[in-house]
């Protein structure tokens, strides 16, 4: 026979108190006598009563659940961000509902709408691209939304990032001290961070160091190992001797592909990647990279979201965190 779940009514009846009293005990309300609280807690333990979070959410109009949407659950960049989100969520007693937006076209919109349908109290969006359709959904909803590690072309939506333009400028400037032909390898330039921040930082660094800009040195790619390996021959044919790569896994693929062609790094080619995830230390030589405060971006994004969900005062809803360059084996 299937075991029936214990209800708040069962606890109240056995403890000899009202359901309101049980509710106050469960929710930590101080307006309960110590003896009564002890008696109710004993019954809760004996019956193994577990409060129904859904029912509590219906009563309070809160589900204490936050939706987190990311493009690739296997990517170390987003995994590190998610760890920071989860730790702060636990601190503020929120559960995380995780979903990926990778796959078919417009999946980001359908996943976002699915989160809203589940009555989450807020959403953190981690992603490389924010489509026009998704932006319209974000602007339409009354549910608080924070972007982490990505951004829109304006500051209308709350976000937590580093200064991507400045970071790329610093990385390319370092390479420009020794190289004339420097590649920018990134995802689709139609994505705002790639086509604006990264490209602008790259162009400014070339200009300030009197290096020529050429579209032949711009490479758009997918952020995968295989894509990087396939890019290696194109890099060889382009004549570049250094590159900034906007994704660590892509950079690993490029490193592997170049070494397969007989390149020695950093002697024949210098590489700097974007995120300094664990991927950069799993290869030899280790890949020089921009150090994002990945955990902090996730943690700060979640804290910002809690402020928005509780209508707390917010001094700045577009937060920029510091970065640094980590020089390893793929640079001189």
C-alpha positions as CSV (number, residue, x, y, z in Angstrom):
1,X,0.0,0.0,0.0
2,X,1.3,3.5,-0.9
3,X,2.3,5.6,2.1
4,X,0.2,8.7,2.3
5,X,2.0,12.0,2.9
6,X,1.7,13.7,6.2
7,X,-0.1,17.1,6.1
8,X,-0.1,20.1,8.3
9,X,-3.5,19.0,9.5
10,X,-2.0,15.8,10.8
11,X,0.7,17.6,12.8
12,X,-1.8,20.1,14.3
13,X,-4.2,17.3,15.3
14,X,-1.5,15.2,17.0
15,X,0.1,18.2,18.7
16,X,-3.2,19.5,19.9
17,X,-2.7,22.9,18.3
18,X,-4.1,24.9,15.4
19,X,-2.7,24.7,11.9
20,X,-1.7,28.3,12.2
21,X,0.5,27.5,15.1
22,X,2.2,24.7,13.2
23,X,2.7,27.1,10.3
24,X,4.3,29.7,12.6
25,X,6.7,27.0,14.0
26,X,7.7,25.8,10.5
27,X,8.3,29.4,9.3
28,X,10.3,30.3,12.4
29,X,7.8,32.9,13.7
30,X,9.0,33.9,17.2
31,X,5.4,34.4,18.5
32,X,5.2,30.8,19.7
33,X,5.7,29.7,23.3
34,X,8.9,27.6,23.8
35,X,6.9,24.6,25.2
36,X,4.5,24.7,22.3
37,X,7.3,25.0,19.8
38,X,9.1,22.0,21.4
39,X,5.9,19.9,21.3
40,X,5.2,20.7,17.6
41,X,8.7,20.0,16.6
42,X,8.6,16.6,18.3
43,X,5.4,15.7,16.3
44,X,7.0,17.0,13.1
45,X,10.0,14.7,13.7
46,X,7.9,11.7,14.7
47,X,5.6,12.0,11.7
48,X,8.5,13.0,9.3
49,X,6.4,16.0,8.2
50,X,7.9,17.9,5.2
51,X,6.2,21.3,4.5
52,X,4.8,21.6,1.0
53,X,6.9,24.3,-0.7
54,X,4.3,24.6,-3.5
55,X,1.5,25.3,-1.1
56,X,3.6,27.7,0.8
57,X,4.4,29.5,-2.4
58,X,0.8,29.8,-3.3
59,X,0.0,31.3,0.0
60,X,2.9,33.8,0.0
61,X,2.9,34.4,-3.7
62,X,6.5,33.3,-3.7
63,X,8.1,30.0,-4.6
64,X,11.5,30.7,-3.2
65,X,12.8,29.3,-6.5
66,X,15.2,31.0,-8.9
67,X,15.6,30.0,-12.6
68,X,19.1,29.8,-14.0
69,X,19.4,29.6,-17.8
70,X,22.7,28.8,-19.4
71,X,23.7,27.8,-23.0
72,X,25.9,24.8,-22.2
73,X,25.9,22.9,-18.9
74,X,29.2,21.3,-19.9
75,X,31.1,24.5,-20.4
76,X,33.5,25.2,-17.5
77,X,32.9,29.0,-17.8
78,X,29.2,28.6,-17.0
79,X,29.8,25.9,-14.4
80,X,32.0,28.2,-12.4
81,X,29.4,31.0,-12.6
82,X,26.7,28.6,-11.5
83,X,28.7,27.6,-8.4
84,X,28.7,31.2,-7.2
85,X,25.0,31.5,-7.9
86,X,24.2,28.3,-6.0
87,X,26.1,29.3,-2.9
88,X,24.4,32.6,-2.5
89,X,21.0,31.1,-3.3
90,X,21.5,28.6,-0.4
91,X,22.5,31.5,1.9
92,X,19.2,33.2,1.2
93,X,17.2,30.0,1.2
94,X,16.4,29.8,-2.5
95,X,16.2,26.7,-4.6
96,X,17.7,26.7,-8.1
97,X,15.8,25.5,-11.2
98,X,18.4,25.0,-13.9
99,X,17.8,24.8,-17.7
100,X,19.9,25.0,-20.8
101,X,19.1,27.1,-23.8
102,X,21.3,25.2,-26.3
103,X,19.8,23.5,-29.3
104,X,17.2,24.6,-31.8
105,X,16.5,28.2,-32.8
106,X,14.4,30.3,-30.3
107,X,15.0,27.8,-27.5
108,X,16.2,30.6,-25.3
109,X,12.7,32.2,-25.5
110,X,10.9,28.9,-24.9
111,X,13.1,28.1,-21.9
112,X,12.6,31.6,-20.5
113,X,8.8,31.3,-20.9
114,X,8.9,27.9,-19.2
115,X,10.7,29.4,-16.2
116,X,8.0,32.1,-15.9
117,X,5.3,29.4,-16.2
118,X,6.9,27.7,-13.2
119,X,6.4,30.9,-11.2
120,X,10.1,31.4,-10.3
121,X,10.7,34.5,-8.2
122,X,13.6,35.6,-10.4
123,X,15.8,34.5,-13.3
124,X,19.6,34.7,-13.9
125,X,20.5,34.4,-17.6
126,X,23.9,33.2,-18.6
127,X,24.5,33.1,-22.3
128,X,26.6,34.2,-25.3
129,X,23.7,35.8,-27.2
130,X,20.5,37.5,-26.3
131,X,18.1,37.5,-29.3
132,X,15.7,40.2,-30.0
133,X,12.8,37.9,-29.1
134,X,14.4,37.1,-25.8
135,X,15.0,40.7,-25.0
136,X,11.4,41.5,-25.7
137,X,10.4,38.7,-23.2
138,X,12.8,40.2,-20.6
139,X,11.3,43.7,-21.0
140,X,7.8,42.4,-20.9
141,X,8.0,40.4,-17.7
142,X,7.6,41.7,-14.2
143,X,9.8,38.9,-12.9
144,X,13.3,40.2,-11.9
145,X,16.0,39.2,-14.4
146,X,19.8,39.5,-14.0
147,X,22.3,38.8,-16.8
148,X,25.6,37.2,-15.7
149,X,28.6,37.2,-17.9
150,X,26.7,38.7,-20.8
151,X,24.9,42.0,-21.5
152,X,22.7,44.0,-23.8
153,X,23.8,47.0,-25.9
154,X,22.3,49.2,-23.2
155,X,22.0,49.1,-19.5
156,X,18.3,48.5,-19.3
157,X,18.6,45.1,-17.8
158,X,20.5,44.3,-14.5
159,X,23.9,42.7,-15.2
160,X,27.2,41.6,-13.7
161,X,30.3,41.4,-16.0
162,X,33.9,42.4,-16.4
163,X,34.9,45.3,-18.8
164,X,35.3,43.0,-21.9
165,X,36.5,45.8,-24.1
166,X,39.3,46.8,-21.7
167,X,40.3,43.2,-21.1
168,X,40.7,42.5,-24.8
169,X,42.5,45.8,-25.2
170,X,45.1,44.7,-22.6
171,X,45.5,41.2,-24.0
172,X,46.0,42.4,-27.6
173,X,48.3,45.3,-26.5
174,X,50.5,42.7,-24.8
175,X,50.7,40.7,-28.0
176,X,51.2,43.8,-30.1
177,X,54.5,44.5,-28.3
178,X,56.0,41.6,-30.4
179,X,53.7,40.9,-33.3
180,X,52.5,42.7,-36.4
181,X,49.7,40.4,-37.4
182,X,47.3,39.4,-34.6
183,X,44.1,37.5,-35.0
184,X,40.8,37.9,-33.1
185,X,39.0,34.6,-32.8
186,X,35.5,34.8,-31.5
187,X,32.0,33.6,-31.8
188,X,29.5,35.2,-34.2
189,X,30.0,39.0,-34.4
190,X,26.3,39.3,-34.4
191,X,26.4,38.7,-30.6
192,X,26.8,42.0,-28.9
193,X,29.9,41.3,-26.7
194,X,31.7,39.8,-29.7
195,X,30.7,42.4,-32.3
196,X,31.0,45.4,-30.0
197,X,33.1,45.0,-26.9
198,X,35.7,42.5,-28.1
199,X,36.0,43.9,-31.6
200,X,36.3,47.5,-30.3
201,X,39.0,46.6,-27.7
202,X,40.9,44.7,-30.4
203,X,40.8,47.6,-32.9
204,X,41.8,50.2,-30.3
205,X,44.8,48.1,-29.2
206,X,45.9,47.7,-32.8
207,X,45.6,51.4,-33.5
208,X,47.4,52.5,-30.3
209,X,50.3,50.2,-31.2
210,X,50.3,51.2,-34.9
211,X,49.3,47.7,-36.1
212,X,47.2,47.3,-39.2
213,X,43.6,46.1,-38.9
214,X,42.5,43.6,-41.5
215,X,39.2,41.6,-41.7
216,X,41.4,38.7,-42.8
217,X,42.6,38.4,-39.2
218,X,39.1,38.1,-37.8
219,X,37.8,34.6,-37.4
220,X,34.2,33.7,-36.3
221,X,33.8,30.2,-34.9
222,X,31.8,28.0,-32.6
223,X,33.1,27.5,-29.1
224,X,34.1,23.9,-29.4
225,X,37.3,21.8,-29.4
226,X,36.7,20.5,-32.9
227,X,36.1,24.0,-34.3
228,X,39.4,25.2,-32.8
229,X,41.3,22.3,-34.4
230,X,39.8,23.1,-37.8
231,X,40.7,26.7,-37.4
232,X,44.4,25.9,-37.0
233,X,45.1,25.5,-40.8
234,X,43.3,28.8,-41.6
235,X,45.4,30.6,-39.0
236,X,48.5,29.1,-40.6
237,X,47.4,30.3,-44.1
238,X,46.6,33.8,-42.8
239,X,50.1,34.6,-41.7
240,X,49.2,35.7,-38.2
241,X,51.7,35.0,-35.4
242,X,49.5,35.8,-32.4
243,X,45.9,35.5,-31.5
244,X,43.3,36.4,-28.9
245,X,40.7,33.7,-28.5
246,X,37.3,34.5,-26.9
247,X,36.7,31.0,-25.4
248,X,39.0,28.6,-23.6
249,X,37.8,25.4,-25.1
250,X,38.1,26.9,-28.5
251,X,41.7,27.9,-27.6
252,X,42.5,24.4,-26.6
253,X,41.4,23.1,-30.0
254,X,43.5,25.8,-31.7
255,X,46.5,24.8,-29.6
256,X,46.1,21.2,-30.5
257,X,45.6,21.9,-34.2
258,X,48.7,24.1,-34.4
259,X,50.8,21.6,-32.6
260,X,49.6,18.9,-35.0
261,X,51.0,21.1,-37.8
262,X,54.3,21.3,-36.1
263,X,54.0,24.7,-34.4
264,X,55.8,25.3,-31.2
265,X,54.1,27.7,-28.8
266,X,55.0,30.4,-27.9
267,X,58.0,30.4,-30.3
268,X,55.9,30.2,-33.5
269,X,52.6,31.5,-32.3
270,X,51.4,33.3,-29.1
271,X,47.9,32.7,-27.8
272,X,45.8,34.4,-25.1
273,X,42.3,33.1,-24.3
274,X,39.4,34.7,-22.5
275,X,38.3,33.0,-19.3
276,X,41.1,31.2,-17.5
277,X,38.9,28.2,-16.8
278,X,40.4,24.8,-15.9
279,X,40.8,24.1,-19.6
280,X,43.7,26.5,-19.8
281,X,45.7,24.4,-17.3
282,X,44.8,21.0,-18.8
283,X,47.1,21.3,-21.8
284,X,50.8,21.8,-22.4
285,X,51.8,24.5,-22.7
286,X,49.3,26.0,-20.4
287,X,47.3,28.8,-22.1
288,X,47.7,32.4,-21.1
289,X,44.3,34.0,-20.4
290,X,42.2,36.7,-19.0
291,X,41.2,35.9,-15.4
292,X,37.5,36.5,-14.9
293,X,36.2,36.4,-11.3
294,X,33.8,33.7,-12.4
295,X,32.6,32.6,-9.0
296,X,32.2,36.2,-7.9
297,X,30.2,37.1,-11.1
298,X,27.7,34.3,-10.2
299,X,27.6,35.2,-6.5
300,X,27.1,38.9,-7.1
301,X,24.5,38.2,-9.7
302,X,22.5,36.1,-7.3
303,X,22.8,38.8,-4.5
304,X,21.7,41.5,-6.9
305,X,18.7,39.3,-7.8
306,X,17.7,38.9,-4.2
307,X,17.7,42.6,-3.8
308,X,15.5,43.0,-6.8
309,X,13.1,40.3,-5.6
310,X,12.8,41.9,-2.1
311,X,12.6,45.5,-3.5
312,X,15.8,46.5,-1.6
313,X,17.6,49.7,-2.6
314,X,20.1,49.1,-5.4
315,X,22.9,51.6,-6.0
316,X,24.0,50.2,-9.4
317,X,22.2,47.4,-11.3
318,X,25.0,47.1,-13.9
319,X,28.0,45.9,-11.9
320,X,31.5,45.6,-13.4
321,X,34.0,43.4,-11.5
322,X,37.8,43.5,-11.9
323,X,39.8,41.2,-14.1
324,X,43.5,40.4,-14.6
325,X,45.8,38.8,-17.1
326,X,47.4,35.4,-16.3
327,X,50.5,34.8,-18.4
328,X,51.4,31.1,-18.8
329,X,53.1,28.9,-21.5
330,X,51.5,30.3,-24.7
331,X,53.0,33.8,-24.3
332,X,56.6,35.0,-24.0
